[in-house]
């Protein structure tokens, strides 16, 4: 029975509560995905020390995973649009849980040979299943949120990401300090499996599946009939013929380099430059700062977008790209261990704000309810294509030029991203839909 008002901005209390039962467990699941993905970052210094790997050699493992993720989202985005977000999150959770368990058990058993090849393969398969995470979150939530509410959802998406980083870096650092680095792979496996069970019972793909009326989302596919099935080819053609989506893809390439350029290397940076070891007080400050900074950045981005820029995402992203430049330069030049730890979180505020706004919100706006996962996959894919360069590429450059050049090699990508947002300053889903209709899409 339909118990939900047709006015998309006047939701009933019952609808809001049921929507919470959707996005909250999905958010927790996504956070555990991060714990099972960035545990590699947490264990990086110990892995390099244990197996005598250079930063470039360790970066090969990270790059293999990042590029596998980049290819996977291009496949799994359309797949998620076809089978639905709930099935996708369950598939991803099952695979990520098993792979993290396998990696942890192999290390506990004394694995010593062909570490680079073996870990590159296992981490890549893990990343394949991890790629279902963001796609599923975006796909499930698109039918539940009107376009004017999605700035707020962008903030929620940022909270999900930030909570995952705390689980990975904060809780993961605690596990490493008390139980050893091998357990940072095993514990996430159990948590991901637990959340898969919760999702099975609570998550619904769209309001109609929970007994509510379909809402008018007013996004890029809002003008299509309720029963229209959108083929893979149509969504891909629409995306690549769409100048806004193409520009967002380039911007997310920049975001991917900045985000992973910081996240992959900040732990060895803090240890080697400032003497801050994982599990120490200052490392906990940095890890907590990632979470707090990401939450604050996501919420501010969403608030500013919906309240001051008429639900336009690029103006806020532009401001946050500038914030990235300032914070990264300060991080690179500071000589204070405390300030360096604090600047990790401060930088993440600007980085995660943009990431949540573009991947979590703009993908729903310009992909539409029916193509949300495909567009999210395109944006996430190019982001992880850039992330792969931060593995062996940035790692090898740090080996060669040292930590003084680290943030200086990241900042140009933030600058390019800011310029791209100026180009999209006035873009909205409504204007974009009219443009695509004139093109015959």
RAPEFEN-V901084 format. One record per helix or strand of 2 or more residues. SS is the DSSP state (H for helix, E for strand). FROM is the first residue (numbers start at 1). TO is the last residue. If there is no record, write none. Layout:
BEGIN
SS_FROM_TO, SS_FROM_TO
END
This chain:
BEGIN
H_13_35, H_39_42, H_44_51, H_55_83, H_85_108, H_115_130, H_132_142, H_147_179, H_183_202, H_207_210, H_232_240, H_243_263, H_266_274, H_281_308, H_314_333, H_337_401, H_403_405, H_408_423, H_429_438
END
